[in-house]
């Protein structure tokens, strides 16, 4: 935990928790199970993480690598979403890829942050001011920290 006080605002309509005072490690320790696959919504490191050929986005598909990525500190804000199966990204249309890029750049979705092709449960958007935005497909069953 990075601060003495925690602020959390739950927006039930959007399935969004906006919080200050917690970080990525608090999120990892507060969920029941790690996501199976992650796609970064910002550039990571092409030498360290795989790149999905269809989307051009960095992906992490190994449980140990996901845990390491989520628990390590990063120089830039971390923004990612999970997805169900490794091949799911290959079915996204150009418009859906553009929506992911917009989400990573603007920190808000054009439509829903959840994609039926990806079957994602989380969208994690670290803010430059130290806050985080986390969208949950189903809020309370996946949470232990709020």
N, C-alpha and C positions, 0 to 999 in steps of 0.2 A: 504494500500500500504506500502511495507516494505522499499523502498528506495526512494531517491530523483530523480533518473533518471530511465527511463524505456528503455530497449533494447528489440526489438522484430524483429525476422527474420522469414519471411513467406516463406516456401518452398511449392510452389503451386503444384509441381509434386507429393509430398507425402502427401498433405493436412496437413502439420505440421506447427505449430507456436512454435518457440523456443524463450523463453523470460527470461529476468532478470528484477527484480524490481517490479514484480507483484506476488501475492500469490493466494492461493486457494479462499480467500474471494473475490478478484478482479474478478476471473473467475466466481464465483457464481453470482456476481452482474452484470456481463457482458453478461450473456446468457439470452435468453428470457424466458425459463422455465427450471426448474430443471429436471434432468433425473429421470425416474420412478423407476429404480432399479440400484444398483451398485454392482459390484463384486470387492473385493480388490485383487490386484495382489501381495500383501505382507501380511504377517500375521497381524491381527489387534488384537482383543481380543475376544476369544471364549466365554467368560462370558458376554460380552456386545453385541456382534453381532452374528447373526445366521451363521451357517456353512451349506453350500450346501453339502448334503451327497454324491452326484455324483462327484463333483470336489474337495471337501475338502477345498474350499475357502470361506472366510467370505463374506456374502452378507448383503446388507441393502435394505429393500423393502418399508419402510414407509417414506412418504414425509417429515414428521417432523424430523425423524431420519437422513435422507439424508441431510437435511439442517443443522442440528446440526453437523453431521460428517464433512461436507464440510467447515463449518465456524469455527470449533474449531482448536486449535493448536495441533500439533502432535510432539512427540519426534523423530520419524523416518520419512523419506520421505514418502509421500502419493502417492500411485499408484493405479489407479482404471480404470475400464471402465464401461460404462452403458450397459444395455441390455433391451430389450423391454418387455418381459413377464416373470413372475416369474418362470415358468417351462422350459424356454429356455435352461438353463444351463444343464439340464438333457439329452439333445440330443447331447451334445458335445462328440466327439470321444476322445480316449486317446491321439492321436496326437494333436488335437485341445487344449486339456487341457495343454499338454506339451508346446504348443506355447504360451499360456497365461502365464505360469510360466516363460518361457524364456523372454517374454516381460517385466514382472515385475522385473526380475533379471538383464537383460542386457540393459533395457531401449530402446530397438528397436525391431521391429517385425521381425520374420523370413520371413514372407510374408506380406500381408496387415494387418494393425492393426484392420481392420473391418471384422467381421464375419457375413456371411449371416444368420446363425442360430440365432445369438443374435440380429441382426439388430441394432448394436450399432452406436451411433453418435459421441461419444467422447472416447478418451483414454487420461488420465491425468497422467503424470509421473513427479513427483517432483524430482529434482536432488539434490544430496548431497551438491553441490556448491551453492545452492540457486536459480538456474534456474528451469524453468519448460519446459516440452515438452507436447504440447497438439495436438493430432491428431483430426481433424474434418472431418466427412464424407462429409459435404457440408460446405465449409468455411464461406462465408460471411452472409448467411441468419441467422445463429445462433449466430453471434458475434455482440457485441455492443462496446467492448473495443478496438478493433484494427481498 
